[in-house]
Structure formats: C-alpha cells, structure tokens
Amino acid sequence: MKRIKRRYIALQLECEALPTGHEVTDAIWSAVTKLYGEVGASLSGLTLINFDMEHKEVVIRVSLASLGTVRASLATITNIGSRTSAVHVLAVSGTLKALHATVS
C-alpha cells in the first residue's frame, strides 16, 4: 500500500474581526468546492492543524497531489464568516517542524 504524501501550509489571515476555527475551515472547504467540486475537495485531504487566534495564523494539512488546487482555492477567499477577509500563504513544508522554523 502506498503512503499518502502530505504538505503543511501556513496561512496568514487578514480580516477585520477574529473568525473562529470553524469559520476558517468552512471558508477553505467552500473555496475548494466552488472551484473543483466535491470530488476535488474530497481528494484534497484538507485538515485544520493549528489556529493561532492571537497572530491570526492557520496551519492546514493537504495531500501533495492537491497542493496546487488548494493554493489556487485559497486565493479566491474574500469572506470568512460574513466579514471581508483575505488569506495569504506564508510557507509550505513537508513537516511541521520545518514549517515552524520557516515561519518563525
């Protein structure tokens, strides 16, 4: 059985009010679903790993095969919750340790 390769993406949120982790996850899933449909979203293996409310930083995990589709979908996010927002990719890495070293 082949092992699934994953990548971790560090995101910076730019928004007026602080969203919840659930709202962030819903916004990302919605963006991927709108661009690539339910099949594309299910193949992404999208998972919320960490949400730092103080610095408005989010870490998500995706499959390597769908990294490009998720990054394209992140660029289309304009609202989180019902508030105007933007999502910026800070770094992409294969391990959480390397990701934190790159972002910090």
C-alpha positions in Angstrom: 0.0 0.0 0.0 1.4 3.4 -1.0 1.9 6.0 1.7 0.0 9.3 1.2 2.4 12.3 1.0 1.2 15.4 2.7 2.2 19.1 2.9 1.6 21.6 5.6 0.6 25.2 4.6 1.0 28.2 7.0 -1.6 30.9 6.3 -1.9 34.4 7.5 -5.5 35.8 7.8 -6.2 39.4 7.1 -9.6 40.3 8.5 -11.4 42.9 10.4 -12.7 40.7 13.3 -11.3 37.4 14.5 -13.0 34.4 13.0 -13.4 31.1 14.7 -11.5 27.9 13.6 -14.8 26.5 12.3 -15.4 29.6 10.1 -11.9 29.4 8.7 -12.3 25.7 7.9 -15.7 26.3 6.3 -14.3 29.1 4.1 -11.4 27.0 2.8 -13.7 23.9 2.1 -16.2 26.2 0.4 -13.5 27.7 -1.8 -12.1 24.3 -2.9 -15.6 23.0 -3.5 -16.6 26.0 -5.7 -13.5 25.7 -7.9 -13.0 21.9 -8.1 -16.3 20.4 -7.0 -16.9 17.9 -4.3 -14.6 15.3 -5.8 -11.7 17.7 -5.9 -12.4 18.8 -2.3 -12.5 15.2 -1.1 -9.2 14.4 -2.8 -7.5 17.3 -1.1 -7.4 15.6 2.4 -7.8 19.1 3.9 -7.4 19.2 7.7 -7.0 22.1 10.1 -3.9 21.5 12.2 -3.5 24.7 14.2 -5.3 28.1 14.6 -3.4 30.8 16.4 -6.0 33.5 17.3 -3.5 36.0 18.6 -1.4 36.2 15.4 -4.2 35.2 13.0 -2.1 32.3 11.7 -3.5 29.0 10.5 -1.8 25.7 9.6 -3.6 23.2 7.4 -2.6 19.8 6.0 -3.3 18.8 2.4 -2.3 15.9 0.2 0.7 16.6 -2.1 -1.3 15.8 -5.2 -3.8 18.6 -4.4 -1.4 21.2 -3.2 -1.8 23.4 -6.3 -5.6 23.2 -6.3 -5.8 24.2 -2.6 -3.4 27.1 -3.1 -5.5 28.3 -6.1 -8.6 28.0 -4.0 -7.1 30.0 -1.1 -6.6 32.9 -3.4 -10.3 33.1 -4.1 -11.3 33.6 -0.4 -12.8 37.0 0.1 -15.1 36.4 3.1 -14.7 34.4 6.3 -17.9 34.2 8.3 -19.6 37.3 7.0 -16.6 39.5 7.2 -14.3 40.7 4.5 -11.1 38.7 4.6 -8.0 37.7 2.7 -5.8 34.6 3.1 -2.0 34.7 2.4 0.2 31.7 2.1 3.3 32.2 4.3 5.1 28.8 3.7 4.6 25.3 2.6 6.6 22.4 4.0 6.6 18.6 4.3 6.9 18.6 8.1 5.5 20.7 10.9 9.0 21.2 12.4 10.4 22.7 9.2 7.2 24.8 8.7 7.6 26.4 12.1 11.3 27.1 11.5 10.4 28.8 8.2 7.6 30.9 9.6 9.2 31.9 12.9 
